[in-house]
């Protein structure tokens, strides 16, 4: 049995290409499991996992919860709303109190970049980063890569365009690291105000027009405009964004090839994606959701071998 090179999944930047391949190969086996009539396996029967979410989440939290139950783990769920965090309790005290209940693994989402990395030096439990601020979201990148492989095969040499709010997206950075390690050519597209200045240092080229990005790519991974993270106005209006950078069926029909369309959700319909594009034959958005459970099962299972 191969093992991961790390005890934690803090970010794609911290893991190797072999780690990524092992997770994706294990996820294939777990996808077969969750499509059986009996969807549970006893792999984590003796493991207790705490889902510690300091930020709102629907898809990621439900996906992790279901993955844990499919693996027969015991789970507890923590939300900062209505908790002692509101009374001034520190992050470390909160997590140590949870760990004192004999918890083996922490799945954590936090608004501060680096929060899981800080905890990993302070506690003994395995940590899975379920999103830290605008930094990384490693399991989303892994499920995106898994979904792409299912649809177009080996990603080496494939052209992947990430389109939208790159600046505020933790998905974008994790996707860039993951896809580059798998040999893909990754480029981004969005308003100049939403493109980070460091991207050229990562070897990522930038498209100014969404039509150019769509003509170039094999896969378009479209990101949500994260208005809740934007303290300033980065473009004049949502209507204008939709006009210049939104993707609709008309733009897809103009292409001389069929591309794959992805979105990590939730979708702002009519902004980054129109309904006729999101629900078209190009889209594998619902496949991403299904694959998220299998990939998270793989991550939890493999990390449990390293505790």
Secondary structure, DSSP 8 states (H G I E B T S, - for coil): ----S-S-B--GGGS-HHHHHHHHHHHHHHHHHHTSSS----TTTT-EEEEEESS--SHHHHHHHHHHHHTT-EEEEEESTTSGGGGT--HHHHHHHHHTTT--EEEEEESSTTHHHHHHTT-SSEEEEEEETTTB-HHHHHHHHHHHHHHH---TT-EEEEES--TT-HHHHHHHHHHHHTT-EEEEES-GGGS-TTGGGGT-EEESSHHHHHHH-SEEEE----GGG-SS--SS-HHHHHHHH-B-HHHHHTSSS--EEEE-S---BTTTB-HHHHTSTTB-HHHHHHHHHHHHHHHHHHHHTT-
